[in-house]
Amino acid sequence: MATKTTLGFIGLGTMGAPMCRNLAKKSGKPVVAFDLSPEPVRKLKRHGVEPASSIADVLARADIVFLSLPGGEELEEVVEGDGGILECGRRGQIVVDHTTAPVGLTRELGATLRKKRIDLLDAPVARTRRAAADGTLAIMVGGKKTTFDAVRRYLKCMGSSVTYCGDSGNGQTVKLLNNMVLVETVAALADALAIGRRAGLDGELLFKVLSEGSADSFALRNHGQRSMLKGDFPERAFSTRYALKDLTYALELARDTRVDARLAKEVERLLRRTIDADLGEAYFPALLDVVEGKGGRRG
């Protein structure tokens, strides 16, 4: 990349803000950023990130633009809405989308932007808020290989595992299936914990033994031991609403590929019950409360 390359970042939420900070600290390039809320932009200024006044302002100043948005609806608006990428982007720009979005939408937007000679990579991320802060995210990327090669060094500023997954939409496919398996596993852990406790087992002992056997998993060691055992389901983490959104996208893909994902459908119903129990904004392992029959927000 040329020395004068400028990077842009749009969307500074729970994951986007630390990702943008790591990009500014490690890339050696100027970074301009925009968010609908001025607070995260103000905080990032001390790390050398330059504030932008709008999406259009980022597009006018940056050669490579990174997006981290809540979901497909917001992605579609940023690309196709007034002052968005389709209107204000320019030939030769690269857009790297870290949003978790539907596969079909990603491929459709990529094809639309290609007509304007703008390359779109889908590059959703996995792992935790802590990983976003530490720059150790897992990033899975779909799109043109040459475009991936051009931005890989910047992705390494934010992730310790960066994997090229093939054509447009493949990054989203991997991410959605990752989250589908994760949420299903957390639901299974909730069942095990509820059954174990009612059978007279100490939950901490149960999960410790499981972690030393064939039931061990990332979900057990993180969502189970760090959250479910303590009944700690904070807001501004990966909420039940976000988990449902991602699972809904995965089920959409299952329908498109004619797979009857019965377990995922059952977990979708559990997430909806968790939201109905006023736990929609809580960290999604809160589904344990519904499994255990507590059915409401803890005080």
N, C-alpha and C positions, 0 to 999 in steps of 0.2 A: 504494500500500500504506500502511496505517496506520503511524504512527510506532513503535508498540509491537510490530510484527512481529518474531518471533524465528525464526531459521533453524536447522535441524538438519542434521547430516551423519552418516551411518552408513556405515562402511567407509573406513578410512584407510590404504590400501595404497600402492603405488608411484605411482598416479595420484591416488587420493583425498586423500592427505595434502596435497600442494601445492594441489590444487583447494580444499580446505577452508581452507587458509591464505589464499589469494587472496580467497575469499569473506569471510573475517573482516576482511581488510585493506581491502577496497574497497567492501563493501556498506553500511557504516554501520549495520549491524544486529547485535544480539547473536547469536552462533553457539554452539550446543551440539553436542557430537560424541561418538560412541561407536565403539569398535572392540574386537574380541575381545582384541587385544593392547594392554596399557596404555601401551606405549612411545610410539607415535605420538600418543596423546592427551596424554601428558605433554609432549612436544616442542611441541605446538601451543598449549599453555597460555600460553607466553610471547608468543604472537601474539594473545592475547585470546580464544582459544577456551575455552569452559567445558566441563569434562568432564561426561559423563553416565554414570550407573551401568549403563544397559541400553538396549536398543532402546525398551522401554516408557517409560523416563525421557525419552528424546529426544522421543517422541510426545506425552508429557504437557506438554512445555515449548515445542515448536516449532509454528509455523503452517505453514511450508513445510519439507519434509524432503527432503534430497538423499541418494541412495544411490549408492555406488560399490563394487560387489561383484564377486567373481571370475567368476561366471557364473550361468546360469539356475537351477541347483540351489539356490544360496545365495539368489538373489532369491526363489524360491518359499518358502523357509524364512522369510525376513524378513517376507514378506507374510502367509503363511498359518500359520506355526508359532506355538507358544506364546509369548505376549508380543509377538507381531508386529503388523503394521499392521492386519490385519483385526480382530484382537481389541482392540487398544488405541488404534487411530486414532479420530479423531472427525470428525463432520460438518463439512465446509468446509475440511478440510486439503487441501493439495496435496502430492503425492509426485512428485519429479523423479528419474527413474531413469537414472543414467549407466552402468549395467551393460550390457555387451554380452550379449544374451540372445536366445533363439529368438523369432521374430516371433509365432508362435502362442501361446506362453506369455505374452508381453507383452499381447496382445489379450485373452486369457482373464483375466489378473489385473486388467487395466483394467476389464473388465466386472464382475468380482466386487466391486471397490472402489467402482464407481459406485453399486452397490446400497446402500452405506453413505454415499453422498454425499461420497466422497473421490475427487478427480481425480488420475489417474496420467498423467504425461507420460513417454514414452520419449525419452531425450536422451543417447544414447551419444556418446562423444567419439573423435576421431581426432587424429593427430600424435603427438609423442614425449613422453618424460618431461620433456625440456627445455621443451617447449611448455606442459606442465602447470605447471611451475615459473614460467614467464614469463607465464602467463595468456593464451596465444595458441593454445589448442586450437581445433579445428573441432568444433562441436556441432551435431548434426542432430536435430530434435525432431518427434515425432509426438504427436497428441492434440488436445484441443479448442483452437481458436484463441484463445478468450478466456482460457483458462488459460495458454497460452503467452505472451500479451501481459502477463499479470500477473507472470510470473517472468522475462521477457526481461532486465530490468535486472540480475538476479542472475547469469544465465548469462553476461552480458557481463563480469562480474568474472573469469570463468574462461576465456573463449574470445574470440578476435578474429573468428571467423567463426561466427555463430549463425544457423541456417537452419531455418525452419519447413517441414516436409515433408508436412504433411497429417494424415490420420487416425491413430488409434492404431496403432502397429506400423510406421509408415512411416519413423520415425527409425531403428529397428532394421534395416529393409530396406536403407536407404542405407548404414548402417555395415557390415553384413555384406558387401554387394557391394563397398564400398570395400576391406575387408580381403581379400576374395577376390582382387580385382585386384592388391592389393599383394603378397600372398604368391605369386601366380602370376608377377608381375614379378620378385621376388627369385629365384625358381627359375630363370627365364630368364637372369638375370644370373649365377647360379652356373654354368649351362651355358656361357655365353659366356666367363666367366673361366677355367673349366677347359679349354675348347677352346683359348682364346688362349694360355694358359701352355704347354700341351703342344705348340702350334705354334711356340713360341719367342718369343712376345710378352711384354713386360713388362706385368704386370697394371695397374699405375698408368697407363701410357701408354694402354692399351686403354680404360680407363674414362674417362680424360680426353678422348680423342677421341670416345667415345660421348656424353659429356656435352655436347659441342659440336655434335652432330648430331641427327638425328631420333630417336635412341634415348634421348635425355635424359629423365630422370624424377626425381621425388622419391625413389623407391626407389634409383635409381642414385647420387644425390648423398649420400644418407644411409646407407642400409643397405649399399650397394656400396662407396663410397669411404671411408666412416668406419669400417666394420666388416669387410667381407669382405676387402678388400685387406690389412688388418692381421692378419687371423685373430683379431679381438677380439670374442668372443661372451660378454659378461658375464652373470652371473645377476642377478636382480631387474630385468631389462629385460623386453621383450615376448617371453616364452619360447616355445620350440617347442610346449610343451603348450598355451599360450594360443592360439597361431596355429592349432593343430589344432582346438581347441575352436571358434574362430570360423569356421573353414572348414567344420567339421561342421555348424554352424548354417546356413551358407550353402547347403550341399548339401541339408539338410533343406528349406529354402525352395525349392530347385531341384526337388526331388521333388514338393513341394506344387503347384508351378506347371507341372509336367510338362515340365521342361527337362532334357535330358541334358547336364549340365555336364562334358564329358569331360576337359577340361584341369584343372578343379578336382579331379576324381577322381584324376587322375594325381599332382597335387601333394599331395593327401591321403596317398597311398601314400608319397611321398617324406618327408613329415613323420613318418609312423609309423616309417619306417626310421631317421630321425634320432633319434627317441626311443629306438629299439632300440639305437642306438649310444651310449647314455648321454649324450645331449645334450638331454634333455627340458627341463631347467631353464635351459639356455643361451639367449641371445638367438637368435631363430629363424633369422637368416642363417647360423647354424652348419650348416644343411643343405648348405652348400658342402662341408663335410668329407666328407659322404656322396657327393656328386656327384664329388668328386675322388678318391674311393676310400680316404680315410683311415680312415673308419669307426669313430672312437672319440674320446673326450674328449681334448683337448689337455692336455698337462701344464703 
